Amino acid sequence: MIRLEDILTPGRSLVNVPGGSKKRVLEQIANLIGREVPQLEANTVFESLVAREKLGSTGFGNGIAIPHCRLANCSSPVSAVLHLETPVDFDAIDGAPVDLLFVLLVPEAATNEHLELLRQIASMLDRDEVRRQLRAAPSSDALYQAVLKELKGH
């Protein structure tokens, strides 16, 4: 069983990320992944995330989005978490702008295990208190620790 804490790293947990627009945020995510995960090309990640958003927004309310997609050259799931400096319009179901993003990239042959990861992220972020703690994290490391603490508590 793949656990979220095994696929998120301190280097992929960022606070005060400049927002701008949905496209710009997806671009920043892609660049971050491209830097952190050498076998994944930033441009491919960006195009895949944009293509996934065209199918329907991954913004699911309460200022949260979970951009996710399948990637051909991704051998195991990769996650990242970003807290934006200023919220951006993400076409979320509740219309609220998004400032907290949890990214999930999975291999092309994604399985139920990957859906389970998505479910774990969604249920963690469904709780008001968790969202408050993540938004209050003063540094990237504090954000990473807050996510870990939450995951270990369950």
N, C-alpha and C positions, 0 to 999 in steps of 0.2 A: 504494500500500500504506500503510494507516494504521499508524503505529507507536505503541506504548504511551507512549513519551516525549513524543509530540505531544499526548496527551490528558490527561496528568497535570500538575498545576501545583503550585507550592510552597504556594499557599493551600488546596489540597485534600490536603495531606499533614500529618497531625496525630499527635502523640504525647501520651501521658498522657490519653487520652480516657476519661472515666468510663464504666465498663461498666454493671453493674446487671443487665440482662436482654437477651435477644436482641432483643425488641421495642424496648427503650429504645435499643439500639445502632443499630437500623435507623432509628429516629426521628432520632437524632443525625446519621446519614449524610444523611438526607433534608433536614434543616435546613441542613447544611453545603452541600449541592448547591444548595438553594434560594437561599442567600446568594451563592454563587459563580457560579451560572449563572442569570442573571435570567429566561430564557425557561422554566426548569423550576420548577414550583410544588412546594414542599416536601411538601405533602399528597399530591399525585399520585405523587411519587417514593416516599413512604412506603408508600402503598397498593399500588403496583406491586411494591415489594420484598417486602412481606408476602405478597402473592398468590403471588409466585414461590417464597418459602420454603414455602408450603403445598403446593406440588407436590413438594417434597423439599428437604432442607436443602442449603445451598450450603457447609456446613462440610465440607472434604474431608480433614481429618486434620492431625496435627502442629500443632494450635493455629491453623489457618488457615481462613478462610472467604473465598469470592469471591461476595458478594452481587451479583447482576446481574439486569437485566430490560430489556425493550423499552419504549420510551415514545413515544407518538404525537407529542408536540411537541418531540422531541429531534432536532435536525437533523444532529448528528454525535456520535460516541461521546464519553463523558465518563468519566474515571476518578478515583478517590480512593484514598488509602491511610491506614489508621488503625491505630495501636498502642494498645490499651486499657491503662489503668492496672491493672485486674484482669480476668483472663479470665472469659468468660461461657459458660454452657452453650449450645451452638448446634446440638444434635442432630447433631453431626458423625459421620461413619461410624465413626471409631475411638473415639467417646465422649469424646475429650479436649476440655476447654473451649478456647474460641477467644480469642486476644488480638491476632491480626494479621488485618486485613481489607483486601482489595483489592476495590474496587467498580468495576463496569463497567455503564454505562448506554448502551444503543444505540438508534438509531432503530427504529421499529416494523418497517420493511421491512429488518430485519437480514439481512446476507448472510454468505457464507463468510468474508469479511474480518473480520467481528465474531467469528466462531468462532475465527479465527486469533488474535485479540487475547486471547481467553479462554485459548487454548492457551499463548500466550506467558507469560501471568501464571502459569498452573499450572506450567509447566515451570521457570520462574524460582524459584517458591516450593517446588518439589520438593526443592531442594538445601539441606541442613542448614546449610551455611556462609552462604548467603544469608539464611536465616531468622534466624540468629544475629546477622548484621550489622544487619538491619532492627530486631530487638528491642533491640539495643544502642544505637541512635541516641538521643542525649541530647536532641535538639530536633527540632521539626517540619522545620526546614530540613535538618538532618543526615539525617533519614529520606528526604526528597525526593532529596538528593544520593546517598544509598546506593542507592536504586532506579535513578536515572539511571546511576550507575557500573556497576551490574549489567547494565542494558540495553545500554549502549554496549560493554560487554565481549563482547557476543555478536553 
